[in-house]
Amino acid sequence: MRILILLAATLVIFIGNGNAQSTRWTNLNLLGDLYTIDGYISAREVLDTTQMQYDIKSHKFFIKKSQHFTYIAIRSNTSSILNTYLVSEDVITVLHASAALGQIDFVKHHHTFKPLKTEFDWIYRDPVAWQEQHEDGVDTIQEFYNLFGWMANTWHSGSYREMEMIIDNTLMDENTKIVISYTSKEDELYGIRFKIGTEDTSLSGDESIDNQLHNGYIPATINLNDSLSLN
């Protein structure tokens, strides 16, 4: 019996590693020649409707989509972090871009979402802001994309007020809700804005937890805001 259990465990590990190795993200060449994730939102990225179509458009940000990609652009009036939260029925995936790029998944346990780790790994680190790479770090955002299926500019590339992110659509399905958060100054008040579409929202219903997530910290649990629930 012990031998059978060991064989089963080995088989699961082998299959898991095989799946990870065989994953292939959509070739970035399919992004099109009008889009460059460099922290400068160009006129051609704003005006193009041939390679990507507008999904959401507002004064501070917009979201565009193609068959293969989702493009998010923030035009803040102050320095900004950009987070995107991919909310599905069982997982909340947090994509964080500031002085580094990092990802964390929160998995549903009953009615609560719990993180799979306690800290971001910061696999891509802005070389101006960080003196040392992560031990498994990459040198470019394109290499980060190859690992995770998304990428964004960091603080020292482009304008300090503009953030761009590209996400491979294979990370989502038709039921995934996209929430974003960014920092801006409105009515003379600097603050963190959470948006779904063009509407204000909260990811957790708790401002302190929302702020932790936005700023690159991982709370012990998230109780998803009822308005975002897929049930």
C-alpha positions in Angstrom: 0.0 0.0 0.0 2.8 2.4 0.9 4.4 1.8 -2.5 1.2 2.5 -4.3 0.8 5.8 -2.4 4.3 6.8 -3.3 3.8 6.0 -6.9 0.6 8.1 -7.0 2.3 11.0 -5.3 5.2 10.8 -7.8 2.7 10.7 -10.7 0.9 13.8 -9.5 4.2 15.7 -9.2 5.3 14.6 -12.7 2.0 15.6 -14.3 2.0 19.0 -12.5 5.5 19.8 -13.6 4.8 18.6 -17.1 1.8 20.9 -17.3 3.8 23.9 -16.1 6.6 23.2 -18.6 4.1 22.8 -21.5 2.2 26.0 -20.8 2.7 28.5 -23.7 1.4 32.0 -23.4 0.2 33.8 -26.5 3.1 35.2 -28.5 3.6 38.8 -27.8 4.0 39.5 -31.5 0.2 39.2 -31.7 0.0 42.3 -29.5 0.4 44.4 -32.6 2.8 47.1 -33.5 0.9 50.0 -32.0 1.3 49.0 -28.3 4.5 49.2 -26.3 4.5 48.6 -22.5 6.9 51.4 -21.6 5.1 53.7 -19.2 4.2 56.2 -21.9 0.6 56.2 -23.1 1.0 57.2 -26.7 -1.5 58.8 -29.0 -1.6 55.7 -31.2 -2.4 53.5 -28.1 -5.3 55.9 -27.3 -6.6 56.3 -30.8 -6.2 52.8 -32.2 -9.4 50.8 -32.8 -8.0 48.4 -35.4 -5.8 46.1 -33.2 -7.7 46.6 -29.9 -11.2 47.8 -29.1 -12.3 49.9 -26.1 -13.9 48.0 -23.3 -13.8 50.8 -20.6 -12.9 54.4 -21.2 -12.7 57.1 -18.5 -10.8 60.3 -17.8 -8.1 58.6 -15.7 -7.9 55.1 -17.2 -9.0 52.9 -20.1 -9.2 49.2 -20.8 -8.9 47.8 -24.4 -9.2 44.2 -25.6 -8.4 42.1 -28.6 -8.8 38.4 -29.1 -5.6 37.6 -27.3 -4.9 40.5 -24.9 -6.3 43.0 -22.4 -4.6 46.3 -22.2 -4.9 48.6 -19.2 -3.6 52.2 -19.1 -3.6 54.6 -16.2 -3.2 58.4 -16.6 -3.0 59.6 -13.0 -2.2 63.1 -11.9 0.4 61.8 -9.3 2.8 58.9 -9.0 0.8 55.7 -9.0 0.8 52.0 -8.3 -1.4 49.9 -10.6 -3.1 46.7 -9.4 -5.4 44.5 -11.4 -7.6 42.0 -9.6 -8.9 39.1 -11.7 -12.0 37.9 -9.7 -13.4 34.4 -10.4 -15.6 32.2 -8.4 -12.8 30.4 -6.6 -9.7 32.6 -7.0 -8.7 36.2 -6.8 -5.5 36.8 -8.7 -3.7 40.1 -7.8 -1.3 41.6 -10.4 0.8 44.3 -8.8 3.0 46.9 -10.6 5.0 49.5 -8.7 8.8 49.4 -8.3 8.5 45.7 -9.0 6.1 43.2 -10.5 4.5 40.5 -8.4 1.5 38.2 -8.4 -0.5 36.4 -5.7 -3.5 34.1 -5.8 -6.1 34.0 -3.1 -8.1 30.7 -3.1 -11.6 30.4 -1.8 -12.1 28.4 1.4 -15.8 28.4 2.2 -16.7 32.1 2.1 -13.1 33.4 2.6 -10.2 33.8 0.2 -6.8 32.9 1.6 -3.4 33.6 0.0 -1.1 30.9 -1.3 1.9 32.7 0.2 2.6 35.4 2.6 4.7 37.8 0.6 5.2 38.8 -3.1 8.3 37.3 -4.7 9.0 40.4 -6.9 10.4 38.3 -9.7 11.0 41.4 -11.8 12.5 44.3 -9.9 13.1 47.8 -11.3 16.9 48.0 -11.4 16.8 51.7 -10.4 14.8 51.0 -7.2 16.4 47.6 -6.2 20.0 46.8 -5.6 19.5 43.0 -5.7 17.4 40.7 -7.9 15.2 38.0 -6.5 17.1 34.7 -6.5 14.8 33.5 -9.3 14.5 37.0 -10.8 14.3 38.0 -14.5 16.0 40.9 -16.3 13.1 42.2 -18.4 9.3 42.5 -18.2 9.1 40.4 -21.3 10.8 37.5 -19.4 8.3 38.1 -16.6 5.5 37.8 -19.1 6.8 34.5 -20.3 6.5 33.2 -16.7 3.2 34.7 -15.7 1.3 35.8 -18.8 1.1 39.5 -18.0 3.5 42.4 -17.6 3.5 46.1 -16.8 6.0 49.0 -16.6 7.6 49.8 -13.3 8.1 53.3 -11.7 11.4 54.2 -13.4 10.3 53.5 -16.9 8.2 56.1 -18.7 6.2 58.8 -17.0 5.9 58.6 -13.2 2.2 59.3 -13.6 1.4 56.7 -16.3 1.2 52.9 -15.9 0.5 50.3 -18.6 -0.3 46.6 -18.2 -0.9 43.8 -20.7 -2.7 40.6 -19.7 -2.9 37.4 -21.8 -6.6 36.6 -22.1 -5.9 33.0 -21.2 -5.7 34.1 -17.6 -9.4 34.9 -17.7 -12.7 33.4 -18.8 -16.0 34.9 -19.7 -17.1 35.1 -16.0 -13.9 36.8 -14.7 -14.5 40.3 -13.3 -11.7 42.9 -13.7 -11.1 45.3 -10.8 -8.3 47.8 -10.9 -6.8 50.1 -8.3 -4.6 53.2 -8.8 -3.6 56.3 -6.9 -4.7 59.8 -7.9 -5.4 63.2 -6.5 -9.0 64.2 -6.7 -10.7 67.3 -5.1 -7.2 68.0 -3.6 -7.3 64.6 -1.8 -4.7 62.0 -2.6 -6.1 58.5 -2.4 -6.5 54.9 -3.7 -9.3 54.4 -6.2 -10.8 51.0 -6.8 -12.8 50.6 -10.0 -14.9 48.1 -11.7 -15.8 49.5 -15.1 -16.0 53.3 -14.4 -17.7 52.8 -11.0 -16.1 53.1 -7.6 -15.9 49.8 -5.7 -14.1 48.0 -2.9 -12.5 44.6 -3.3 -13.0 43.4 0.3 -15.5 45.9 1.8 -12.7 46.9 4.2 -10.6 50.0 3.3 -7.6 48.9 5.4 -7.5 45.5 3.6 -8.0 47.2 0.2 -5.1 49.5 0.9 -2.8 46.7 2.0 -3.4 44.9 -1.3 -2.9 48.0 -3.4 0.4 48.8 -1.6 1.9 45.4 -2.1 1.1 43.6 1.1 -0.8 40.4 1.6 -3.6 40.2 4.2 -4.2 36.9 5.9 -7.7 36.7 4.4 -10.1 38.5 2.1 -13.9 38.5 2.4 -14.9 39.5 -1.1 -17.2 42.4 -1.4 -20.7 41.1 -2.0 -21.2 43.2 -5.1 -18.3 41.4 -6.8 -19.5 37.9 -6.0 -20.2 35.6 -8.9 -22.6 33.4 -6.9 
